[in-house]
């Protein structure tokens, strides 16, 4: 079975501290849904090289055991509460993608 992934790219964040409430709720919701954070750049000291139209702002990659599990975690009540906590003044490109089996 192919894994599922959440890919979040934040091209613009005007208030990085404002994401704290979202992070506090999203982390446990992702974990409860079976997600594993594979990368969170640059906030965890990881390195990034931006090419072409790439950006160096926050990028988050989360792995789930299946695509269906990734979708269910996003639709969960716990994660929907986290989404409500997202602050104004940020832009995010969020995708749920299926891995290659």
N, C-alpha and C positions, 0 to 999 in steps of 0.2 A: 504494500500500500504506500502510495506517495505521501510524503510529509507535506504539511501546510506551513506557510510563513506569513507573518505580518511584516510589512516593510513600511516604515514611517520616515519621511524626510520632511524636515522643517526648514523651508527656505527663508522664513522670516519669523523671528521671535523678538518682539519689542520688550517683553517683560519676562526674562528667564526665571526669575524667582516666582512668578505667577504660576508656573507649572508644578510647583511643589504639591499643591492640593491634588492635582490630577495624578501625579506620580505616586502619592500615598495610597490612592484608591486603585489605580491601574495595576500596580505591582502585584498586590494580593489577588486581584481579579484574574490577571494573566496566569499566575501560578495555580490558582484554583481550577482554571480551565485547561491545565496541562501544558502551558507554554513555558519555554526556556529562553531567556534573553541570551542571544549569541553575541551581540555587539551593541554597544551604545556609545557612539562617537559624537562629540569629543569629550563628553562629561566624565568618562571613566579613564581619561588619560590615554586612550587609544590613538593610534596614528591614522591619518587620512591623507590621501593624495587626490585632489579633485582634478579631473580631466574633462575635456570637452565642455558640456554645460553643467558639470558637477558643482556641488557646493560643499563648503566645509562646516556648515552649521550642523545641528543635531541630526543624526541618522540612527534609527533603532531597527534591529533585526531580531525577530522572535520566531522560534521554531516550535511547531506542534507535531504530534505523531501522525496527524492526517489533515487534509484540507478541511474536511467536515468539522473536525475538532477546532480548527482555527476559526471557522465561521461561527460555530456555536459559542466560542469564548467571546467573540466580538458582540454577539447578540445577547449575551448573558445579562441578567439584571445588574450584577456587580459591575461589569464593564460599562454598561449604559450610565450608571451613576458616576463613574469616573469621567465619562465624556461631558457630563453636565458641569463638571468642575474645571474643564478647560477654560483658561482665561481669554479675554478679548485680546486682540493685538498679536495674534500669531497666525501663521499660515502653515498648513500641513498637507502633505500628499501621502495618503494612507492607502495601502493595497493589501489584499489577502491573495496570495498566489499559491499555486500547487507546485510542489517540487517534482523533479524528475525521478521516477521510480527506479 
